[in-house]
Amino acid sequence: MSTDLERALEAALFAADEPMSAESLAGFLRDAPLGEVEEALRALAEHYERRGIHLVERAGRWHFETAPDLAHFLRREREQVRKLSRAATEVLAIVAYHEPVSRAEVESIRGVQTSSGTLDVLMEEGWVRIAGRREAPGRPTIYATTPAFLDHFGLSSRRDLPGLAELRAAGLLDPVEEAYEDLMGEGSDPDREDADEV
């Protein structure tokens, strides 16, 4: 490593308040050629692979982060993070896999009513955002995930979400299959609540 471009990119990313796209970095470095910037970013990422910090790309934006295997050395007492309710976890998964999605579509998939507080909690966490309005009667609000969601869960893009085979192998699919059967009327649970708690 040690081309002037790599050094300039390293300095810019180190000083940046938030992750930056290759396009932003090219503009910041007085219109450096985008192809050269992307190549230099990949070279830097490779250089940092075995270091205490890594240069990573998430949702098309680059930033430095602590190497995952060293994070435990840096943990300090933090504010207790609010634990998501089961309803909020379900809603987050539905938004992630089906975005952009309306509240009515979330409710249709879950089979129960979703309180507005559930989506509010996910937006407060910065994982879900309002993505606009659906071109349909009533113009319902639609929701999508954010770059902060990808960053928190260590995903480069939504394509990195686990597929059916991975979920099944992890033993996480059985409750989903039961919920699907309930939704399709193959086995309804009369005791299931109609509203959720956050």
N, C-alpha and C positions, 0 to 999 in steps of 0.2 A: 504494500500500500504506500503511497506517498506521491501520487500525482497531485498537482495543484488543485485539480477539480475535486478529487476525493477529499483533500484536506479542507477545501472550502465547504463541501457538503457536510462533512463531519462537524465543522464549526457551526454551520447554520442550524443543523438538527440539534446540536447540543444546546444552543441558545434559544431555540424555539419554545414558545409556551405550549404549543400543541402540535400533534403530528402534521406533517406536510406532504402534499402530493408531489410527484416528480415534476409536474407542470409548474407548481408553485415554486419549487426549488430552482427550476430552470429560469423562471422570471426573476426570482430573487438574486440569482447570480448573473444578472445582466444578460438575460436571454441566451444562456448556454444552450447548445443543441440538446433537445430532449433525449435523443437516442444515446448521446454520450452521458447525460445525467443518469439515465436508467441503468446503463452499463456500469457506471461508477458506483451507484447505489448497490447493485448486486455484488460488486467486488468488495465493497465495505461490509455488507452483510456477511459475506463469506469470511472476511478477515476477523469479524467479531464472533463467529460461531463458537470458538473455544475460549472465549474471554468471559469475564464476570458480568459484562453487559452484552446485550445482543441488539443489533439493528434489525427491526422487523417491519414488515408491511402488513397493515390491516386495513381492509376496505379502501385500498388504493392510496393509503397515506403511511408515511414512514416515520418511525420514532425509535429512540433507544429505550430499552427496558432491562431490568435485572434478569440475569440468567435464571430460568425457573428452578434449577437445582440449588441455587444459592439464596432464594427468597427467604428461607427460614432464618438465615443469619440476620436479616434486616427487619424482622417483625418487631413491632413495638405495640404497646397497649394502644388500641384504637377504640373509637366509639363503637359500641356494640351495633353491628349492622342489623337492620331489621330483617328478620327471617320472613321470606315470602310464604303466604298461605298456600295451601294446595290449589285453591281457585286461581290465585295469581300466577302460580307456576304453570297451570294448564293454559291460562290465557296467553302467557308469554310464549309457550311452545306453539300454540295455534297461530299467533301473530308471526312468529319466526318462520314457520313452515308454509303459511298461506298468504303472506303479505302481498299487496295491501289488502286488508280485510276490515269489514265493518263490524260493529258490535253485534248486530243481528246475525251475521255470519258466524261469529265466535260462539254465540248462544246456540245456533243451529248445530254446530259441530260438538259442543259440550253437552247439549241436551238439557241444559238448565239456564236460568236467567243469570246474567252477569251484572253485578252492581257496578255503577260508574266509579265507585271507589277503587275497584280492582285495577281498572285502567289508569286511574289517577296515581296509584302507588307505582305502577310500572313507568309512568311518565316522570314521576318525581325521582326515581332511581336513574333516569336518563336512558333507559333501555328501549322505550317505545315512544314514538312521536306521532303526531297527527300528520298524515301524508296527503291530506286533501279531502275532497268529497267525491263520492261515486256518482257517475252520471246515470242516476236512476231516480224513480219517484221518491220524493222526500230528501233527495241529495244527502244520504247518510255520510257521516264522517268516516274516513278510513284510516287505519293505523298501520304502521310499519316499524321495524326495528331501527336502531341507530348504530353509528360506528362505536359508541360506548358499549353497546350490547356485544358486538363482535369482540371488542377489546377485552371486556370483562371475562368472556368465556373462551378467550384464546383462539378465536376463529379469524381466518383471513377474509372469508366471505361466507355468504349463506350456503354456498356449495359445500362448505366444510361441515355442515350439520350432519349428524349421524343418520344413516339410512335405515330402512327396515331391518336388514340383516344385522347391522351393528346393534340396534335397539333390542332385537330378539336375543342376540348373543349375550348382551348385558343383563338380560332378565327384566327389561323394562317394558316389554310389549304386552304382557298379559293384562295389566289393568286397562290398557288402551283398547285391546281386543274386547274386553268385557264391556267397556263403555260403548264401543261401536255396536256390539250386539244389543245393548240396551237402547241405543239410538235407533236401531233398525227394528226394534220391537220384538227381538228374539228372546229377550229375558229382561223384563222391566223390574225395577226395584221400587216399590211403592213408598219406601221410607226415605228415599233420597230427597234432600232439601231442594227447594226451588230457588233459593237465593244463596249467595256466598258471603263469607266474611273475609275481610282483608287483614 
